[in-house]
Amino acid sequence: MSAWGGGFFGGPQAQDAARDAGLPHAGVPGDLRARVEEVLQDEPDYPPVEVRFSHRQPDDPPLTLRTFLWPHRRALAVAMLLVILETTMMQSGPLLAQIGIDRGVIPGNTDVLLVVAAVFLGSVAAHAGSSFLRIRFTGRMGEKLMYALRIRVFSHYQRLSLSFYTKEKAGVLMTRMTSDLEALTMLFQEGLVNLAVQGLTLVVITAVLFILNPSLAALTLLVVLPATFLLSIWFRRVSDRCYGLVRDRISEVLADLQESLSGIRVITAHNRRRHNVVHHNNVVGRHKDANLEGVRAAAVYSSTAEAIGIARSALQRLPAGPGVYAQAARSARERALGA
């Protein structure tokens, strides 16, 4: 048998024998292959992906939030409808409670109270269903948006010159692809939805207030809303600066970590471990200071907004509270005397 043929130097026969014996580097053993095939049977079929790449920058519009979301406008419209339904069901509770007290509890009308209770239970069920659909839909939409954004950022990395990678740290680029994009995930899945929910809540509550008590609604709009608006403008400016500083500091932390890990042999050879610990302590300290500045701004904003909310509740109770309580007490006294 030739040394280059049958099995002296690992030909087909030797490979088959070694594979049947379960030896390494001789193909996948039969039992392991059967297990792999069993696992692959449950895996979904992924369609082939058509990749179009050019070293020239495509003639796309500048990457802004509006241009990025515009191709997904239909999905955003569906999400907005779900948000409207969820907000309507959520805000119907206080109105139904008011109707139940004024037309059911005070007059002693049990039929109205039962109807209001049934409608309230129905609104709770509708709110739970719409919230489930909204969270599921917006979650899937957010992941699709992040998929497209990650591909776009990675494609942009491929077009950059070698001089750019010589000057830029790898840890900073990794931060742009990981933690920065994860923050955008929260924006797409929760931030935009919460903005829509709060905006619709403001509109619904304002409309209900004008229907129930126009003077109280006007007082709320003239006093509470301007104060909250000015406070939000201040917090936006401060948080924007603090958030940008935090993102820069976390990129420095990850860049320093990546350089230390990749150069650990050189660091050990030159006995620079103590020096690197001190340097990393300073980098992490700057990141902590940036976070603390944002925490202080958030503390001022949250406490002031809570104080405005308490003042608003006090303004709502002062004009209407004594009259309502007096009417309820008078009705209860009349029912007791009648009995």
Secondary structure, 3 states (H helix, E strand, C coil): CCCCCCCCCCCHHHHHHHHHCCCCCCCCCHHHHHHHHHHHHCCCCCCCCCCCCCCCCCCCCCCCHHHHHHHHHHHHHHHHHHHHHHHHHHHHHHHHHHHHHHHHHCCCCHHHHHHHHHHHHHHHHHHHHHHHHHHHHHHHHHHHHHHHHHHHHHHHHHHCCHHHHHHCCHHHHHHHHCHHHHHHHHHHHHHHHHHHHHHHHHHHHHHHHHHHCHHHHHHHHHHHHHHHHHHHHHHHHHHHHHHHHHHHHHHHHHHHHHHHHHCHHHHHHCCCHHHHHHHHHHHHHHHHHHHHHHHHHHHHHHHHHHHHHHHHHHHHHHHHHHHHHHHHHHHHHHHHHHC
